């Protein structure tokens, strides 16, 4: 569950950045951007795992 949320979050962020940087978004460009964002999301998750870090929110850091 947690992995799915993290990958979805990365995908949305990367897709959003790509769409903002494209001047005119066609369905083909959106599909390519989505596939690339999904690949980037998997890579970002794997890199975080290799680095040995953990994703925590502000509530976890403040001791709540």
N, CA, C and O atoms as a CHARMM CRD file, in Angstrom:
* protein
*
  256
    1    1 UNK  N      0.83600  -1.20100   0.00000 PROA 1      0.00000
    2    1 UNK  CA     0.00000   0.00000   0.00000 PROA 1      0.00000
    3    1 UNK  C      0.87200   1.25300   0.00000 PROA 1      0.00000
    4    1 UNK  O      0.65700   2.17500  -0.78700 PROA 1      0.00000
    5    2 UNK  N      1.86000   1.27100   0.89600 PROA 2      0.00000
    6    2 UNK  CA     2.71500   2.44800   1.01600 PROA 2      0.00000
    7    2 UNK  C      3.54200   2.67700  -0.24700 PROA 2      0.00000
    8    2 UNK  O      3.77200   3.81600  -0.65300 PROA 2      0.00000
    9    3 UNK  N      3.98700   1.57500  -0.86600 PROA 3      0.00000
   10    3 UNK  CA     4.76200   1.69000  -2.10200 PROA 3      0.00000
   11    3 UNK  C      3.89800   2.27500  -3.21100 PROA 3      0.00000
   12    3 UNK  O      4.35600   3.11300  -3.98800 PROA 3      0.00000
   13    4 UNK  N      2.64700   1.83200  -3.28200 PROA 4      0.00000
   14    4 UNK  CA     1.73800   2.34400  -4.30600 PROA 4      0.00000
   15    4 UNK  C      1.48000   3.83400  -4.16100 PROA 4      0.00000
   16    4 UNK  O      1.41500   4.56200  -5.15100 PROA 4      0.00000
   17    5 UNK  N      1.33300   4.28100  -2.92100 PROA 5      0.00000
   18    5 UNK  CA     1.09900   5.70700  -2.67300 PROA 5      0.00000
   19    5 UNK  C      2.32800   6.51500  -3.06300 PROA 5      0.00000
   20    5 UNK  O      2.20900   7.57900  -3.67000 PROA 5      0.00000
   21    6 UNK  N      3.49900   6.01600  -2.71700 PROA 6      0.00000
   22    6 UNK  CA     4.72600   6.73600  -3.04500 PROA 6      0.00000
   23    6 UNK  C      4.92800   6.81800  -4.55800 PROA 6      0.00000
   24    6 UNK  O      5.28600   7.87400  -5.08000 PROA 6      0.00000
   25    7 UNK  N      4.69900   5.71300  -5.25700 PROA 7      0.00000
   26    7 UNK  CA     4.85500   5.70700  -6.71300 PROA 7      0.00000
   27    7 UNK  C      3.81600   6.61000  -7.36400 PROA 7      0.00000
   28    7 UNK  O      4.12900   7.32800  -8.31400 PROA 7      0.00000
   29    8 UNK  N      2.58900   6.58300  -6.86500 PROA 8      0.00000
   30    8 UNK  CA     1.54800   7.46600  -7.40700 PROA 8      0.00000
   31    8 UNK  C      1.91200   8.92900  -7.19300 PROA 8      0.00000
   32    8 UNK  O      1.72800   9.75200  -8.09000 PROA 8      0.00000
   33    9 UNK  N      2.42500   9.25600  -6.01700 PROA 9      0.00000
   34    9 UNK  CA     2.81000  10.64300  -5.71300 PROA 9      0.00000
   35    9 UNK  C      3.91200  11.10400  -6.65800 PROA 9      0.00000
   36    9 UNK  O      3.82000  12.18700  -7.23600 PROA 9      0.00000
   37   10 UNK  N      4.95300  10.29100  -6.81900 PROA 10     0.00000
   38   10 UNK  CA     6.03600  10.64900  -7.73000 PROA 10     0.00000
   39   10 UNK  C      5.52100  10.79300  -9.15900 PROA 10     0.00000
   40   10 UNK  O      5.91600  11.71600  -9.87200 PROA 10     0.00000
   41   11 UNK  N      4.64200   9.88400  -9.57800 PROA 11     0.00000
   42   11 UNK  CA     4.10400   9.94200 -10.93900 PROA 11     0.00000
   43   11 UNK  C      3.34600  11.23600 -11.18800 PROA 11     0.00000
   44   11 UNK  O      3.51000  11.86700 -12.23200 PROA 11     0.00000
   45   12 UNK  N      2.52300  11.62500 -10.23400 PROA 12     0.00000
   46   12 UNK  CA     1.74200  12.86000 -10.38300 PROA 12     0.00000
   47   12 UNK  C      2.66000  14.07200 -10.45300 PROA 12     0.00000
   48   12 UNK  O      2.46600  14.95300 -11.29100 PROA 12     0.00000
   49   13 UNK  N      3.65000  14.12000  -9.58600 PROA 13     0.00000
   50   13 UNK  CA     4.57700  15.25400  -9.57700 PROA 13     0.00000
   51   13 UNK  C      5.36000  15.32500 -10.88700 PROA 13     0.00000
   52   13 UNK  O      5.45600  16.38900 -11.49800 PROA 13     0.00000
   53   14 UNK  N      5.91700  14.19500 -11.31700 PROA 14     0.00000
   54   14 UNK  CA     6.71100  14.19400 -12.54500 PROA 14     0.00000
   55   14 UNK  C      5.86100  14.47500 -13.77600 PROA 14     0.00000
   56   14 UNK  O      6.29900  15.18500 -14.68200 PROA 14     0.00000
   57   15 UNK  N      4.65100  13.92500 -13.81700 PROA 15     0.00000
   58   15 UNK  CA     3.75700  14.20300 -14.94500 PROA 15     0.00000
   59   15 UNK  C      3.36500  15.67800 -14.96400 PROA 15     0.00000
   60   15 UNK  O      3.31700  16.29700 -16.02700 PROA 15     0.00000
   61   16 UNK  N      3.08900  16.23100 -13.80600 PROA 16     0.00000
   62   16 UNK  CA     2.74100  17.64800 -13.72200 PROA 16     0.00000
   63   16 UNK  C      3.86600  18.54100 -14.21200 PROA 16     0.00000
   64   16 UNK  O      3.62500  19.49800 -14.94700 PROA 16     0.00000
   65   17 UNK  N      5.09100  18.23700 -13.81000 PROA 17     0.00000
   66   17 UNK  CA     6.23400  19.03500 -14.26700 PROA 17     0.00000
   67   17 UNK  C      6.41700  18.92900 -15.77400 PROA 17     0.00000
   68   17 UNK  O      6.74300  19.91500 -16.43500 PROA 17     0.00000
   69   18 UNK  N      6.21100  17.75400 -16.30800 PROA 18     0.00000
   70   18 UNK  CA     6.35400  17.56900 -17.75100 PROA 18     0.00000
   71   18 UNK  C      5.27500  18.31500 -18.51500 PROA 18     0.00000
   72   18 UNK  O      5.56400  18.98100 -19.50900 PROA 18     0.00000
   73   19 UNK  N      4.03700  18.21000 -18.06100 PROA 19     0.00000
   74   19 UNK  CA     2.93100  18.86900 -18.76000 PROA 19     0.00000
   75   19 UNK  C      3.08800  20.38500 -18.71500 PROA 19     0.00000
   76   19 UNK  O      2.77400  21.06700 -19.69000 PROA 19     0.00000
   77   20 UNK  N      3.56000  20.90700 -17.61500 PROA 20     0.00000
   78   20 UNK  CA     3.76600  22.35400 -17.50100 PROA 20     0.00000
   79   20 UNK  C      4.83400  22.82900 -18.47800 PROA 20     0.00000
   80   20 UNK  O      4.75800  23.94800 -18.98700 PROA 20     0.00000
   81   21 UNK  N      5.83100  21.98300 -18.74300 PROA 21     0.00000
   82   21 UNK  CA     6.92600  22.40600 -19.61600 PROA 21     0.00000
   83   21 UNK  C      6.63800  22.18900 -21.10500 PROA 21     0.00000
   84   21 UNK  O      7.41900  22.63000 -21.94800 PROA 21     0.00000
   85   22 UNK  N      5.52700  21.51500 -21.44400 PROA 22     0.00000
   86   22 UNK  CA     5.15800  21.31300 -22.84800 PROA 22     0.00000
   87   22 UNK  C      4.23900  22.46600 -23.26800 PROA 22     0.00000
   88   22 UNK  O      3.30100  22.82200 -22.55400 PROA 22     0.00000
   89   23 UNK  N      4.52800  23.04000 -24.43800 PROA 23     0.00000
   90   23 UNK  CA     3.73500  24.19300 -24.87300 PROA 23     0.00000
   91   23 UNK  C      2.32600  23.80600 -25.30800 PROA 23     0.00000
   92   23 UNK  O      1.36500  24.49600 -24.96600 PROA 23     0.00000
   93   24 UNK  N      2.19000  22.72200 -26.05000 PROA 24     0.00000
   94   24 UNK  CA     0.85500  22.26600 -26.45300 PROA 24     0.00000
   95   24 UNK  C      0.77900  20.76500 -26.19800 PROA 24     0.00000
   96   24 UNK  O      1.57200  19.99600 -26.74200 PROA 24     0.00000
   97   25 UNK  N     -0.15200  20.36200 -25.39000 PROA 25     0.00000
   98   25 UNK  CA    -0.24300  18.96500 -24.96700 PROA 25     0.00000
   99   25 UNK  C     -1.19700  18.20500 -25.88100 PROA 25     0.00000
  100   25 UNK  O     -2.39300  18.49300 -25.93300 PROA 25     0.00000
  101   26 UNK  N     -0.65300  17.23700 -26.59300 PROA 26     0.00000
  102   26 UNK  CA    -1.47000  16.35200 -27.43000 PROA 26     0.00000
  103   26 UNK  C     -1.62300  15.02000 -26.68800 PROA 26     0.00000
  104   26 UNK  O     -0.88500  14.75400 -25.73900 PROA 26     0.00000
  105   27 UNK  N     -2.56400  14.19200 -27.10700 PROA 27     0.00000
  106   27 UNK  CA    -2.73500  12.89000 -26.44600 PROA 27     0.00000
  107   27 UNK  C     -1.47200  12.02100 -26.48500 PROA 27     0.00000
  108   27 UNK  O     -1.18000  11.30700 -25.52500 PROA 27     0.00000
  109   28 UNK  N     -0.73100  12.08000 -27.58300 PROA 28     0.00000
  110   28 UNK  CA     0.49500  11.28600 -27.69200 PROA 28     0.00000
  111   28 UNK  C      1.54000  11.78700 -26.69400 PROA 28     0.00000
  112   28 UNK  O      2.18200  10.99100 -26.01000 PROA 28     0.00000
  113   29 UNK  N      1.70600  13.09800 -26.61500 PROA 29     0.00000
  114   29 UNK  CA     2.66800  13.66500 -25.67000 PROA 29     0.00000
  115   29 UNK  C      2.27100  13.36100 -24.23500 PROA 29     0.00000
  116   29 UNK  O      3.13400  13.10700 -23.39400 PROA 29     0.00000
  117   30 UNK  N      0.98200  13.38300 -23.94900 PROA 30     0.00000
  118   30 UNK  CA     0.50700  13.07100 -22.60900 PROA 30     0.00000
  119   30 UNK  C      0.77100  11.61000 -22.26200 PROA 30     0.00000
  120   30 UNK  O      1.13400  11.29500 -21.12900 PROA 30     0.00000
  121   31 UNK  N      0.58900  10.72100 -23.23000 PROA 31     0.00000
  122   31 UNK  CA     0.86800   9.30300 -23.01300 PROA 31     0.00000
  123   31 UNK  C      2.35300   9.06800 -22.76600 PROA 31     0.00000
  124   31 UNK  O      2.72400   8.34600 -21.84000 PROA 31     0.00000
  125   32 UNK  N      3.19000   9.66600 -23.58100 PROA 32     0.00000
  126   32 UNK  CA     4.63800   9.51800 -23.41500 PROA 32     0.00000
  127   32 UNK  C      5.07800  10.09800 -22.07900 PROA 32     0.00000
  128   32 UNK  O      5.90800   9.50500 -21.39100 PROA 32     0.00000
  129   33 UNK  N      4.53400  11.24500 -21.70600 PROA 33     0.00000
  130   33 UNK  CA     4.87000  11.86000 -20.42100 PROA 33     0.00000
  131   33 UNK  C      4.42400  10.98200 -19.26400 PROA 33     0.00000
  132   33 UNK  O      5.13000  10.86900 -18.26200 PROA 33     0.00000
  133   34 UNK  N      3.26200  10.36000 -19.39000 PROA 34     0.00000
  134   34 UNK  CA     2.77400   9.47600 -18.33900 PROA 34     0.00000
  135   34 UNK  C      3.64900   8.24800 -18.16500 PROA 34     0.00000
  136   34 UNK  O      3.95400   7.85500 -17.03900 PROA 34     0.00000
  137   35 UNK  N      4.05200   7.64500 -19.26200 PROA 35     0.00000
  138   35 UNK  CA     4.92700   6.46800 -19.19900 PROA 35     0.00000
  139   35 UNK  C      6.28900   6.84700 -18.62100 PROA 35     0.00000
  140   35 UNK  O      6.83900   6.12400 -17.79100 PROA 35     0.00000
  141   36 UNK  N      6.82700   7.98100 -19.06400 PROA 36     0.00000
  142   36 UNK  CA     8.11600   8.43500 -18.53400 PROA 36     0.00000
  143   36 UNK  C      8.01200   8.77600 -17.04600 PROA 36     0.00000
  144   36 UNK  O      8.93300   8.48600 -16.28200 PROA 36     0.00000
  145   37 UNK  N      6.90900   9.38400 -16.63100 PROA 37     0.00000
  146   37 UNK  CA     6.71500   9.72200 -15.21400 PROA 37     0.00000
  147   37 UNK  C      6.61400   8.45800 -14.36600 PROA 37     0.00000
  148   37 UNK  O      7.14500   8.40700 -13.25700 PROA 37     0.00000
  149   38 UNK  N      5.94000   7.45200 -14.88000 PROA 38     0.00000
  150   38 UNK  CA     5.83000   6.18900 -14.15300 PROA 38     0.00000
  151   38 UNK  C      7.19400   5.51800 -14.01100 PROA 38     0.00000
  152   38 UNK  O      7.52900   4.99300 -12.94900 PROA 38     0.00000
  153   39 UNK  N      7.96900   5.54000 -15.07700 PROA 39     0.00000
  154   39 UNK  CA     9.33500   5.00100 -15.00100 PROA 39     0.00000
  155   39 UNK  C     10.19300   5.77900 -14.02000 PROA 39     0.00000
  156   39 UNK  O     10.96200   5.19500 -13.25600 PROA 39     0.00000
  157   40 UNK  N     10.06000   7.09600 -14.04500 PROA 40     0.00000
  158   40 UNK  CA    10.80300   7.92900 -13.09800 PROA 40     0.00000
  159   40 UNK  C     10.37400   7.69500 -11.66200 PROA 40     0.00000
  160   40 UNK  O     11.19400   7.75800 -10.74600 PROA 40     0.00000
  161   41 UNK  N      9.09300   7.42400 -11.46300 PROA 41     0.00000
  162   41 UNK  CA     8.58400   7.15800 -10.11500 PROA 41     0.00000
  163   41 UNK  C      9.15900   5.86600  -9.56100 PROA 41     0.00000
  164   41 UNK  O      9.55600   5.80800  -8.39700 PROA 41     0.00000
  165   42 UNK  N      9.20700   4.82200 -10.39400 PROA 42     0.00000
  166   42 UNK  CA     9.80900   3.56600  -9.94900 PROA 42     0.00000
  167   42 UNK  C     11.29800   3.75200  -9.65400 PROA 42     0.00000
  168   42 UNK  O     11.81100   3.20700  -8.67600 PROA 42     0.00000
  169   43 UNK  N     11.98500   4.51400 -10.49100 PROA 43     0.00000
  170   43 UNK  CA    13.40600   4.76200 -10.27100 PROA 43     0.00000
  171   43 UNK  C     13.63400   5.56900  -8.99100 PROA 43     0.00000
  172   43 UNK  O     14.56400   5.28300  -8.23600 PROA 43     0.00000
  173   44 UNK  N     12.79900   6.56400  -8.74700 PROA 44     0.00000
  174   44 UNK  CA    12.94800   7.37700  -7.53100 PROA 44     0.00000
  175   44 UNK  C     12.71800   6.54200  -6.28500 PROA 44     0.00000
  176   44 UNK  O     13.44400   6.68600  -5.30100 PROA 44     0.00000
  177   45 UNK  N     11.71600   5.67000  -6.31200 PROA 45     0.00000
  178   45 UNK  CA    11.46800   4.79300  -5.16400 PROA 45     0.00000
  179   45 UNK  C     12.64400   3.85100  -4.93900 PROA 45     0.00000
  180   45 UNK  O     13.08600   3.65900  -3.80600 PROA 45     0.00000
  181   46 UNK  N     13.14400   3.26900  -6.01100 PROA 46     0.00000
  182   46 UNK  CA    14.27400   2.33900  -5.87500 PROA 46     0.00000
  183   46 UNK  C     15.51600   3.06100  -5.35100 PROA 46     0.00000
  184   46 UNK  O     16.23100   2.51500  -4.51200 PROA 46     0.00000
  185   47 UNK  N     15.77900   4.25200  -5.82000 PROA 47     0.00000
  186   47 UNK  CA    16.93900   5.02100  -5.35100 PROA 47     0.00000
  187   47 UNK  C     16.80800   5.35000  -3.86300 PROA 47     0.00000
  188   47 UNK  O     17.79300   5.31400  -3.12500 PROA 47     0.00000
  189   48 UNK  N     15.58600   5.67000  -3.42700 PROA 48     0.00000
  190   48 UNK  CA    15.38100   5.94200  -2.01800 PROA 48     0.00000
  191   48 UNK  C     15.62300   4.68500  -1.19100 PROA 48     0.00000
  192   48 UNK  O     16.19900   4.76300  -0.10600 PROA 48     0.00000
  193   49 UNK  N     15.19800   3.54300  -1.68300 PROA 49     0.00000
  194   49 UNK  CA    15.41800   2.29100  -0.96900 PROA 49     0.00000
  195   49 UNK  C     16.90800   1.95900  -0.88900 PROA 49     0.00000
  196   49 UNK  O     17.39200   1.53200   0.15900 PROA 49     0.00000
  197   50 UNK  N     17.62600   2.15200  -1.97700 PROA 50     0.00000
  198   50 UNK  CA    19.06400   1.87300  -1.99600 PROA 50     0.00000
  199   50 UNK  C     19.80000   2.80500  -1.03900 PROA 50     0.00000
  200   50 UNK  O     20.76300   2.39800  -0.38900 PROA 50     0.00000
  201   51 UNK  N     19.34800   4.05200  -0.95300 PROA 51     0.00000
  202   51 UNK  CA    19.98700   5.01500  -0.05100 PROA 51     0.00000
  203   51 UNK  C     19.69800   4.69700   1.41400 PROA 51     0.00000
  204   51 UNK  O     20.38700   5.19300   2.30600 PROA 51     0.00000
  205   52 UNK  N     18.68500   3.87500   1.66100 PROA 52     0.00000
  206   52 UNK  CA    18.37300   3.47900   3.02900 PROA 52     0.00000
  207   52 UNK  C     17.60800   4.52400   3.81300 PROA 52     0.00000
  208   52 UNK  O     17.63800   4.51600   5.04300 PROA 52     0.00000
  209   53 UNK  N     16.93100   5.41400   3.13200 PROA 53     0.00000
  210   53 UNK  CA    16.15200   6.43600   3.82700 PROA 53     0.00000
  211   53 UNK  C     14.69700   6.00800   3.91800 PROA 53     0.00000
  212   53 UNK  O     14.27100   5.07300   3.24000 PROA 53     0.00000
  213   54 UNK  N     13.94300   6.69200   4.75300 PROA 54     0.00000
  214   54 UNK  CA    12.53100   6.40100   4.92500 PROA 54     0.00000
  215   54 UNK  C     11.73600   7.67800   4.71600 PROA 54     0.00000
  216   54 UNK  O     12.19500   8.77100   5.04600 PROA 54     0.00000
  217   55 UNK  N     10.55400   7.52900   4.16900 PROA 55     0.00000
  218   55 UNK  CA     9.67500   8.66900   3.93500 PROA 55     0.00000
  219   55 UNK  C      8.80800   8.84600   5.17400 PROA 55     0.00000
  220   55 UNK  O      8.05400   7.94700   5.54700 PROA 55     0.00000
  221   56 UNK  N      8.91800   9.99900   5.80500 PROA 56     0.00000
  222   56 UNK  CA     8.08200  10.28900   6.97000 PROA 56     0.00000
  223   56 UNK  C      7.45000  11.65500   6.78300 PROA 56     0.00000
  224   56 UNK  O      8.00200  12.52400   6.10800 PROA 56     0.00000
  225   57 UNK  N      6.30000  11.83000   7.38200 PROA 57     0.00000
  226   57 UNK  CA     5.62000  13.11500   7.32400 PROA 57     0.00000
  227   57 UNK  C      5.99900  13.98300   8.49700 PROA 57     0.00000
  228   57 UNK  O      6.78100  13.57100   9.35300 PROA 57     0.00000
  229   58 UNK  N      5.45300  15.17900   8.54500 PROA 58     0.00000
  230   58 UNK  CA     5.74200  16.10600   9.63100 PROA 58     0.00000
  231   58 UNK  C      5.25300  15.57000  10.96100 PROA 58     0.00000
  232   58 UNK  O      5.87600  15.81500  11.99400 PROA 58     0.00000
  233   59 UNK  N      4.13500  14.83200  10.95100 PROA 59     0.00000
  234   59 UNK  CA     3.60800  14.27900  12.20300 PROA 59     0.00000
  235   59 UNK  C      4.56800  13.25000  12.79700 PROA 59     0.00000
  236   59 UNK  O      4.72500  13.18300  14.01700 PROA 59     0.00000
  237   60 UNK  N      5.20900  12.45300  11.95100 PROA 60     0.00000
  238   60 UNK  CA     6.15000  11.44900  12.44800 PROA 60     0.00000
  239   60 UNK  C      7.40900  12.10200  13.02800 PROA 60     0.00000
  240   60 UNK  O      7.97900  11.61000  14.00200 PROA 60     0.00000
  241   61 UNK  N      7.83200  13.20100  12.42800 PROA 61     0.00000
  242   61 UNK  CA     9.03300  13.87600  12.92600 PROA 61     0.00000
  243   61 UNK  C      8.77800  14.60900  14.23300 PROA 61     0.00000
  244   61 UNK  O      9.68900  14.76500  15.04600 PROA 61     0.00000
  245   62 UNK  N      7.54000  15.06300  14.44200 PROA 62     0.00000
  246   62 UNK  CA     7.24200  15.83000  15.65500 PROA 62     0.00000
  247   62 UNK  C      6.86300  14.91700  16.82600 PROA 62     0.00000
  248   62 UNK  O      6.62900  15.39500  17.93600 PROA 62     0.00000
  249   63 UNK  N      6.80200  13.60800  16.57900 PROA 63     0.00000
  250   63 UNK  CA     6.51700  12.66900  17.65300 PROA 63     0.00000
  251   63 UNK  C      5.05900  12.40700  17.89600 PROA 63     0.00000
  252   63 UNK  O      4.71100  11.85700  18.94100 PROA 63     0.00000
  253   64 UNK  N      4.18300  12.77500  16.97900 PROA 64     0.00000
  254   64 UNK  CA     2.73100  12.55400  17.14600 PROA 64     0.00000
  255   64 UNK  C      2.36600  11.14300  16.84000 PROA 64     0.00000
  256   64 UNK  O      1.19400  10.77500  16.92700 PROA 64     0.00000
